[in-house]
Amino acid sequence: MNTHIVAHENIAPLQSDRFRAGQAFASTIDMDDEDEDFILIIDPRTLGRECLSRSLSMCDPALHIRTAGSIGEWRSLQPKDNPAAILVVFGGAKVSDQGTCEKIGDVVGAFTGVPVIVIADSDDLSEIMRAVEMGARGYIPNSVHVNVAAQAIALARAGGVFIPASSILAAKDAINSAVNGANCRSDIFTPREIEVAEALRRGKANKIIAYEMNLCESTVKVHIRNIMKKLHATNRTEVAFKLK
């Protein structure tokens, strides 16, 4: 059986040579990119921002990308030029949270005229619109492919605002479902019965319904009986189930 043993004293010189070569290569990149437009990725997670940087570079070799853990860290490097666009990664944080909103506003304010694009986990349209309200020129959910992210960057740099179509379509479907449901109920219920039916669906007691709608409890009971009859339901639980 052949056994290969590598002496430790031979490993160290190899590692040192590779490290020096890596440093030289990195320095060359920095020098070559000094006068080029570049994209800045802000992400406190080192591995996360490096992976995103490599993925975008592979998708679009023309992109020049630099990374930093924060705006403060980037400023400490005393860069000569501003980036052409900034990607700010928030991960699982909600854009609607006060702290996240403030961070977006700080970046937008610190780089006047530079498009800022938010990257986060959520693809909820309300979160996306909140980012846009804070001045972001795009929102990339982590669920999209890297080529979509590259297109979002290009759109923002061209002066547009990127909003994922999937989020808009999902919101449209939800609105249509709500409208269609309301229309269906309006075909069989009176406006007052619709209000009572909605309260029943939420599990509210008759006294609460009467108080909130400024009705007598006996009147509420009459509405409930009419609703049950129209839905062919035998009790309020069945009514709530059929209204889902």
N, C-alpha and C positions, 0 to 999 in steps of 0.2 A: 504494500500500500504506500503510495507516494504522499508525503506530508510536506506542505509548504509553510514555512515560518518566516514572517517578516519582522525584522529587527526594529525595535522602537526608535533606535537612533536614525534609521533610514526614513521613518515616517515624518519626523519633525522637519527636516530640510525640504521635503516635498510639499508639506503643508505651508511652509513659509514662502516657498517659491510661488505656489498657487495664490496665496494671499496677496503677495506683492503684485502678481500679474492682474489679479482682480482689482486691486487699487489703481493700477495704471490704466486698466480698461475703463473703470468708473470715471477717472479723471478725464480720459479722452472724450467720453460721452458728454461730460459737463462742459468741456471746452467747445465741442462741436455744436452743442445745443445752446450756447450762450446767446447767439443772435437769432435763434429760431423762436417762433411762437410755440408755446407749450401749454399743456393742460396740468393743472395742479389738483392733486387728490388729497383731501384732508380727512384723515381717519385715524383715531387714536390706536387702533389695532394694527401693529406693524405687519403681521402676516396678511391681514385682510387687504391693506392698501397695496402691498407688494403683489399679491395675487391679482388684484384688479388691474394694476398697472401692466403686468405682463399680459393679461388676457386682452386688454384693449390694444396693446402694441402688436400682438399677434393678429388681431382682427383688422387693424389698420396700421400698417408699418409707418405710415406718414405722420402718425401722432407722436409728438414729443411730450413725454410725461414726467412730471416730478411729483414727489410725495412728501407729506409732513404729517406729524401727529396732531398738530393744532396750528391755528393762525399765529400764535405766539412763537412756536417753534420755527415756522416758516420765516417770520420776521427776523428771528435771531440769525438766520443765514445771510441776512442783508442782501437780498436779491436785487439785481440791477433793474430788472424789468418786471412788470405785472404779467400774470398769466393771461392766456387768451380765453380761458374758461376755468371755472373751479367746480370740482365735484366734492360735495360735503356729505360724508357717510354717517348716518345715524343708527343704522342697524334696527333693533327692535323698538327704539324710542318713538313715541308718538309726536308727530309734528304739531298737533294741537296742544301739547303740553307747553306751559309757559316758558320753561327753560329752553326747550328746543326752538320755540319761536324766537326767543331772544338771540340764540346763537345764529339762526339764519339771518336775522336782522343785522347782527354785528358783522357778519361776513359781507353781506350786501353793502352795508355802509362803509366798510373798510376798503372795498374794491369798487369804487364808482365806475360804472360803465362796463364792468366785467361780468358776463353772464354767470350766474351761480345756479348749479343744478343739484338738487337734493336726491340722495339715494337712501331708501329706508325699506323696511319689510312690508309695511302695509300697502295695499293697493286700493284702499277705500277712497272714493272720490272726494269726500269731505276733507280728508287729510291732505290730499293732493292740492285741492283748491286753497287750503290754508297756507301751504308752502308758497303758492303763487301770490297770494295776498301779501305775504311777507317780503316779496320781491324776487323770489326764485324764478328763473327762466325755464324751469323744467323739473320734472319729478320722475325718477326711475325706480320702480319697485324692484326688489331683489328677485322677483319671480320671472323677469324677462331675460332673454338671451343677451349675450355680450354684444352681438351685432346691433341689437336694438339700442343698447346704451351708446354705442358709437354713433348711430344715427341721431340720437337725442342730442349728443354733444355738437354734432355738425349743424343741427337745426338751431340750437341756442346761439352758436357762434354766428350764424347767418341772420340773427335778429328775431327768430321765432321763439315760440314757447312750446315745449314738449309735454304733452299729457297722454299717457297710455290709453289707446283706444279701448282696451279691454275693460278698464275702469268706467269709461263713459257708457259703454254698452251694458255693463252690469247695472249701473244706476238707472239707465233707461228701462231695462227689463223690470226693475223693482218698482219704478214709477208706473209703468204700464199695468203691472199686476195690481197695484193699489187702486188705480183708476178703474180698471175692469171690475175689480171686486166691489168697489163702491157703486158702479153703474148697475151691477147685478142686484145688489141689495135695494137700490132705488126703484127697481122694476116691481118689487113686491112689497116694499115697506114704505110707510109715510116718513117724512123727514124726522118726526118725533120718534117713531119706532126705530129708525136707524140709530139715533142717539142712545136709546135704551138698549138696543141690541149690542152696540159697541161696549156699553157699560157691563152688560152681562158677559160679554166675551172676556172682559178683564176681571171677571169674578167679583164685581161689586155687589153689595147687599142692597135690598130694596130701599132701606132707609137712606143709605148713602146716595143712591140714584135720585131719590125724591129730593133730598137736600140740594144736591148739585144742580138739578134741573128745575128747582123751584116748583115742584109738583107735590100733590098729595100722594101718600103712599098707596092709597087705593087706586089712583090713576095710573101709577106705575104698574100695579098688578094687572090692570086692564090691558096695558100695552104689552106686558109679558105674555098674557094669554093669547093676544092676537099674533104675536111673534111666533109662539109655539105652534099655533094653528097653521100659520103660513109655512112653517118649516117642517110640519108633521113631526114635531118633537113632543115627548111626553114629560120632560122636566127641563129645568134650566141648565143642567149639566150637558144634556144633549144639544140644547140650543148653542151653548158655548162651543161644543165640539163641531157642530155643523157650520159655525161662523168662522172657523179657522181658515 
